[in-house]
Amino acid sequence: MKLYQRAPTEPRVRFNEFKEMFNLTEYTARNLVRIRTFPSIRLGSRYYIDVDRAVEWFKKNEEKGVKFQ
């Protein structure tokens, strides 16, 4: 299963890049970064997401009902 469209050049990407890579709505992406176990970090008012760890998080949480296409 392909979870994102291109390989990131940086280990972490900004919120908007993450949203586009995974083809998520603004609402869904914002809810994800607010989950404590999701691999994101907030610096000031910006969120940064570790893409590799996010993919692992999605795979791990599929069993719990998190579904991504």
C-alpha positions as CSV (number, residue, x, y, z in Angstrom):
1,M,0.0,0.0,0.0
2,K,1.4,3.4,-1.0
3,L,0.8,5.9,1.8
4,Y,2.4,9.0,0.3
5,Q,3.2,10.2,-3.1
6,R,6.9,11.3,-3.0
7,A,9.9,10.6,-0.8
8,P,10.6,13.5,1.5
9,T,14.0,15.2,1.3
10,E,13.9,16.2,5.0
11,P,13.2,13.9,7.9
12,R,10.4,16.2,9.0
13,V,8.0,18.2,6.8
14,R,5.7,21.1,7.5
15,F,2.0,20.6,8.1
16,N,0.9,21.6,4.6
17,E,3.4,19.3,2.9
18,F,2.3,16.4,5.1
19,K,-1.4,17.1,4.3
20,E,-0.6,17.1,0.6
21,M,1.6,14.0,0.7
22,F,-1.1,11.9,2.4
23,N,-4.0,13.6,0.6
24,L,-5.7,14.6,3.8
25,T,-8.3,17.2,4.5
26,E,-7.3,20.1,6.8
27,Y,-9.7,18.8,9.4
28,T,-8.2,15.3,9.4
29,A,-4.6,16.4,9.4
30,R,-5.2,18.8,12.3
31,N,-6.8,16.1,14.3
32,L,-3.9,13.7,13.7
33,V,-1.2,16.2,14.8
34,R,-3.1,16.7,18.0
35,I,-3.0,13.0,19.0
36,R,-0.3,12.6,21.6
37,T,1.2,9.4,20.1
38,F,1.3,10.8,16.6
39,P,4.9,11.7,15.5
40,S,4.6,15.5,15.2
41,I,6.2,18.4,17.0
42,R,4.9,21.9,17.5
43,L,7.4,24.7,17.3
44,G,5.6,28.0,18.0
45,S,2.5,27.9,16.0
46,R,3.8,25.4,13.3
47,Y,3.6,21.7,13.3
48,Y,6.3,19.5,11.8
49,I,5.7,15.8,11.1
50,D,8.3,13.0,10.9
51,V,7.1,11.2,7.7
52,D,8.8,7.8,8.3
53,R,7.5,7.6,11.8
54,A,4.0,8.7,10.6
55,V,3.9,5.8,8.1
56,E,4.8,3.4,10.9
57,W,2.2,5.0,13.1
58,F,-0.5,4.5,10.4
59,K,0.5,0.9,10.0
60,K,0.5,0.2,13.7
61,N,-2.9,1.9,14.3
62,E,-4.7,0.3,11.4
63,E,-5.6,-2.4,13.8
64,K,-7.3,0.1,16.0
65,G,-9.6,1.4,13.3
66,V,-7.3,4.1,11.6
67,K,-7.8,3.5,7.9
68,F,-5.9,5.3,5.1
69,Q,-6.0,4.7,1.4
